[in-house]
Amino acid sequence: MIDVLLNHTCTPIDEAVFVALLENSVASTYVDYERALRTSEISFNDLVRLARHGEIPYTLFFAPLSAVEAQIMTKTDKLLNGLNKDTFSVNSRDKVSLRDIELIVKDLLRKQELLKMHDTTLTKNRIVGLLAKSGESVAADAATLMGALGLTHESIRSARNKSVALTHLIACLESNQVLVSQSVQHFMPQRLTGVKFSGMTIKDAKVPYIFLAGGDPGDYQEPDGRRIFTLTLMSVLIARKIFAPVTYDGSSIGSTVKHEYDVVGEMLMPASALWDVSLASLEEIKAAADVFKVTPSAMTVRAMRLERLGAGTAVAHLEKLKGEYEHRQKSQARTPSPVNGVRKYAGRELVTRMLHALDDKRISPRDFCRAVCLNRIGPSQINDLRSALR
């Protein structure tokens, strides 16, 4: 039992109830939770504070365990209606706990419902399930998806740099009603400190969401090239009707690589385009990675998959790339302006469509700032947000 203390009185609650309610929420990361388990007591004010952080009615702590378990099951079923429970992993042993991303999932699900409520122009999404049945080959699947997205190999390779290529890829997805949210600390409902995953796809028949995480520094790959690969992978997952958190080790050469990974390889580094590219040295691989807008690690793995490199050479290259990345000069991350942080996390397409709803008076300025912007900006800054979209 855990004693709840209030005004010199003590009310016991079932420790199993306490753990069941908080263990699968962000509140389990707070010091008050660990202290309560260690000392078997907690103040009523601290209990209410933990409940608020975990979005749990505090009265549930005084309910029977059977009732609590039923409530948890209902909540989980509703939440996972838009997300498969298991993590989709490509060459990675990392798994994502639901509590690590729960508040972000909830917020993006709310945003999907908000948009469908206020935008009558939305149609059934033609990317969802496009590759539910595999085509004749990996190349055929890649061509089908790229054609549907309006994406070409040339448009990626001709981009001035990887950041521009990433922006172009996002634009292709969003023009097909695939919403894209990017991780921005302090602009999301939940911090991702210590969470190792690449992103997630969230189910919807009209506006599926892709959440693009900030990247795992342990992967030793430069951010924009990694995000391009991750975003392309998640577009393939949506086309395959796979909705789940995604983790992958972009520098693995293991034999467990999935079909989806090879489709991404063909989309970004098509075999036909690589035949005339020399990949004999690491410097040539780096140069090719710049041309194809991927990381050198991804190009190394792709070259090995196409039997352009032996496994031993690939491993040596990947180890050297890892060492170089570890010793790179680290740049200081800057906090974006409020309007840019909102635009990046909520996604340009969602913000643009909801601004139309605001202009048509289908939503109030205050509700717009609350639901779309999480109150990171106020009504007086909405015009600044419009300018940030141009």
N, C-alpha and C positions, 0 to 999 in steps of 0.2 A: 504494500500500500504506500501511497504518497500523501503526506499531510498537507492540506491547503490552509495557510495561516491568514487570519483576518481578525484584527482587533482583539488579539490575545485569545482567540478561539481557534479550534483546529477541526477541520472536516476532512476525513480520509476519502481518497478516491482510488480506484483500482489502478495499479501501475500498468496493467495490461491495456487498459483503456487509454491511459496517458500516452503510452508508447504507440499504440495503434493509430491514434489520431495525429500524432506529431511526427512519427518516424518517416512517413512518406510525404512530408511537406518541407518547405524551405525553413520552417521554424526549428527543425531538428538541428540546424547548424548554429543555433544561438547558444550562448554560454548558459543561459538560464535553464535550458533543457538538460544539458549535461550535468549541471549542478544539482538539479532536482533528482535525477537518477542516482547520483552519487550520494546525496544526503537524505533522500526519501522525504524531502519537504520543499515547498515552494510557496511564496506569498501569493495571495489572491491577485494582486495587481500584476505580478509577473506572469501568472497563468493567463490572465486576460490579454496581456501583451503578446504572449506566444500564440494564443488563439487568433488574435487579429493578424499577426504576420502569416499564420498558416491558413487564413481565411476559413476558420472553423468556429461555429457558434460555441461559446464557452460552456453553455449548459450541457453540451454533449459529454463533457468530462465527468458529469455526475450521472450519466445514463448507464444501463447494464451493458456489458461487453457485447452481447448478442445484437443489441440494437445499434451499437457503434459499428460493428462489423458490417451490418446490413447497409448502413449509411455510407461507409467507405466503399463498399462494392458498387453501390448505385453511382456514387461520385466518379469512381474509376471507369465504370462502363460508359458514362456520359462523356468523360474526357477523352477516352480512347476511341470513341466513335470516329474521331477524325485522325487517329494516329495508331498504327500497330504497336502492340506492347513491346515487341522485341526490337532491338537495334539491328539495322541492316549494316553489317560489317563487311568491308572488303580488306582482306589481309590485315586485320587488326583484332587484338584481343580485348580492346577496350569496350566497355558497355556503359550505357548512359542510364542512370537512375531516374525514374520519373520525377522524383522530387527536385532534381537538379534543373529541370526545364519546365516544371508544371505551370508556373505563373505565366511564362512566355507562351506556352501552348494555349492556355486559357485565353490570353489576350488576343492571340491571332485568330482563334476560333470566334471570339466576339467580333473581331473586325470583319471576318468573313460574313457573319450573320448581319452585321450592320450594313455592309455594302449591298447585300442581296435585298435587304429591306428597303433601301432607298434608291437603288438603281434598277430601273425597269428595262434597261437596254441590254442587260447581261443575257447571254445565250449559253446553251450547253457547251462545255469546253471540249474542243476537238483534239486536244493533246492528251487528255486523260484516257488511258487505255489504248492509245494508238498502236503501241507495240505489245499489247496484251498477249498476242500470239507472235512468236518469233517468225521473222521472214526467212527467205532462202539462205541468207548469210548475214554475218555481222555488218558487212558493207551495205547490204540492202536495208537493214534496220536503221543504220546511220543516215542513209540517204532519205529514207521515209521521214524520219524525225526532223532532219534539217530542212527538208522541203516544206513541211508543215509549219515550222517556225519562221521560215523566210530567212534562214541562216545559210551562208555560203562559206566555203573554205577561204575564198579570196577576201571576204569581208573581215574575217578574223585576222588573217595574215597581213592584210594591208593596214591594219590599225597602227597608229603611231607608236603605241606602247601597250603593255599588258593592261594597264589601268583603263585605257580607251577600249580595248577589246572586251574587257569585263563589262563596261558600261553598255557596249553594243549588244552583248549577249543578254543582259538584263532587259534591254529594250525589246529584243525579239521575243522574249518570254512574256513580258508584260503586254505587248501588242496582241498576244493570244490569250489574254485573261489569266495568265499565271502570275500571281502576285509574288513579289520578291521583297523579303525583309532582311536587312543586314544587321548584325550585332553591333550595337553602339552602347558602351557602358554609360550608365547614368541616364539613359533615355529608354531603357527597358524596365519592365516591372520586376526584374530579377537579375542579379549579378551572376555571371558565369565563371567566377573565380574557381580555378582548379578543375573545371569540367572539361574533359577531353572528348570533343566530338566535332564533326565537321559541319553539321547542320541537320535539317530535317525537312521532310515533305509532309504537308498536312492536307488531308483529304477534303475535297469538295467537287461536286459535279460541274460547277460553273467557275468558281474562283479558287482553285487549289493554291496553297501558300507554300513557298519555299523560304525557309529561314536559313540564312547563311551565317554560320558562326565566324568568330574572328580568326579562327585557325589555331592549331596546337603548335606552340613553339618547339615542342619535342620532335616535330617531324622534319625540322631543319630544311624548310623550303621557303623561298621568298613568297610573301603573302598574295600578291595579285595573281601570279601563275597558279598557285594552289587554289585560289578561289575560282578561277576559270575552270579548272578541272572539277572541283567540287560542284559548282553550279551546273556544269554540263552533266555530271553524274546524276544530279537530282532531277534534271529535266528528263533523263532516260528513265529514272524510277517512276516519275509521274506517268510517262508514256507506258510503263509496264504495270501501272496501277499498284505500285508499292509505296505505302505511306508510313514512314518510320524515321526515327533518328538515324543519322548516317555517321559511321566512323570508318575511316580508311587510312591505311599507311601507304602513302604514295611512293614510298621507296622500297616496298617489298617486292621480291621477285619469286615469291612462293607459287606453288602450283594450284592454289585454291582460288585463283582469280575468277570472278564471276563473269557471266556473259555480259552483264551491264557494263563492267569495266572495259571490256574489249570494244563495245559500241562507242564508249567515250573516246577510246584511243583512235578509232576510225574517224570519229567526228573531228577531233582536234589534230590528229597526226595520221592522216590517211596513208595506207601502205603504198598506194600508187604514187603519191607525192614524195615519199621518202626514198624511193628506189634510186633516184638520181642525186641524193644528198649523201655526202661522205660523213660517216659516223665513226671513223677509225680511231679518233682520239677524243679525250674529254673536252678539249677546247672546241672541237668540231661539234660535239654534242651540245655544248653550251650555246654555240652560234645557232644551231638548228632550233634549240629551245626558244631563243629570242625570236626567230622567224615565225615559229608556229604558236607563239604566245603561251608556252607551258613552262613548267620548271625543268631544269636540267635532269632532276631525278625522274620525272615522268617520262622525259625523252629517253633516258637510259633504260628504263623498264620496257618502254615500247620497242626500242631497238632490240632488246633481248627477246621479247615476245615474237618479233618478226624474224628472229634468228640472224640478226645483223651483228649481234654481240654474243659472246659466250657468257655463261653464268659467272665464271670466275672474274672476267673482266668487268662485268656489270657490278658485281659486289665491290670490287676495288674502286670503281668510279663512285659508287654511292657512298662508300666510306670517306673518300676524299671530299666529296661535296658536303657531307655532314660536318667534317672538320672545318672546311672553309666557312660554312654558315655559322658554326659555333663561335668563330673568331672574327666575324664581321663587325663593322662599326655599327653599333645599335643606335637607331634614331629615337628621339623622344616622341612618344605619341602625344598628339595634341587633342584637347577636347574640342569638338566641333561647336559651332554656334548653335543655339537652341533650334532654330528653324532647320538647319542642315541635319542636326541629330534626329529630329522628328521625321524629316523627309527620308532619311536613310533607313531608320528602323521601321516605320510604318510602310514604306515603299512608295515610290513615285506614283504608280498607277492607282493605288488605293487613295492616296491623298488627293490626286487630281479628280477622281470620280466623286469623292466625298465633298470636294469644294463645289462641284456642280450641284450636288444636293443642297449644300449650304446656300448657294446663289438662288436656288429654286425654293428656298425657305422650307425644305423638307426636314431640316435639322437646324437647331439654333446654334449661334456662335459658341455658347457655353458648352452645349452638348458635343459640338465638334471638337472643342479643345479637350474635353474630358475623354471622349471615346477614341478619337483618332490620335490625339497628341499626348494623352496621359497627363494632361495639365502641365506639360513641360513648357508650353507657351500659353499666353492669354489671348483673349479676343482682339486686343489691340495689335497683336503680332501676326494676325492671319494674313494680312497683305504682304508682310515680309516672307511668309511661307510661300505665297503665290510667286513672288519674285525668285525664290530659290529653286522653283521648278522650271524656270526658263532656261 
